[in-house]
Amino acid sequence: MYTSGNVYYNRQLAGVIAATTNGYTFTYDAAYLRHPQALPVSLTLPLTEGAYFSQQLFPFFDGLIPEGWLLDIAAKRWGLKTYDRFALLLHTCQDAIGAVSIIPHSSMS
């Protein structure tokens, strides 16, 4: 099972999202922050060096997860529960529509 993933913005590594025992963290990549044209992945997650923490999956990332019949297909395809929002995020947002994509870290690393 994956517990973290790289977050890309316009195909550039922007940060890492991770599940912890107490919730979720999102941290921008230091090299991304140094880039003069870096943009936040969401207006609710402004560029900062510190980590963001939330007990629930950040609303921006939760909003990337498919809904309705597409959610049912995705959950069935990977054997996931529809309430496991983090697993759904990592499995369904690798090639998402829009500027943000999430690539899960290998469970072997």
ZIHULIN-V913884 format. One record per pair of residues at least 6 apart in sequence whose ideal C-beta (glycine too) atoms are under 7 Angstrom apart, sorted by the first residue. I is the first residue (numbers start at 1). J is the second residue. If there is no record, write none. Layout:
# ZIHULIN-V913884
i = (I;I)
j = (J;J)
This chain:
# ZIHULIN-V913884
i = (1;2;2;2;2;3;3;4;4;4;4;4;5;5;5;5;5;5;6;6;6;6;6;7;7;7;7;7;7;7;8;8;8;8;9;9;9;9;10;12;13;13;14;14;14;14;15;15;15;15;15;16;17;17;17;17;18;18;19;22;23;23;23;23;24;24;24;25;25;25;26;26;26;26;27;28;28;32;33;33;38;40;40;41;42;44;44;45;45;45;57;57;57;61;62;64;64;64;64;65;65;65;65;65;66;66;71;74;74;74;75;75;75;78;80;80;80;89;90;90;93;93;94;94;94;95)
j = (107;90;104;105;107;18;19;16;17;18;19;105;17;90;102;103;104;105;13;16;102;103;105;14;15;16;17;41;100;102;14;100;101;103;39;41;99;100;99;32;29;32;28;29;32;41;26;27;28;29;32;27;24;26;61;102;24;25;86;55;53;54;55;56;54;57;58;51;52;53;45;51;52;58;51;47;48;38;47;49;47;46;47;100;60;59;60;52;58;60;85;86;89;89;85;89;93;96;100;71;85;88;89;92;74;92;82;88;91;92;81;82;88;91;87;88;91;102;102;104;101;102;101;102;103;101)
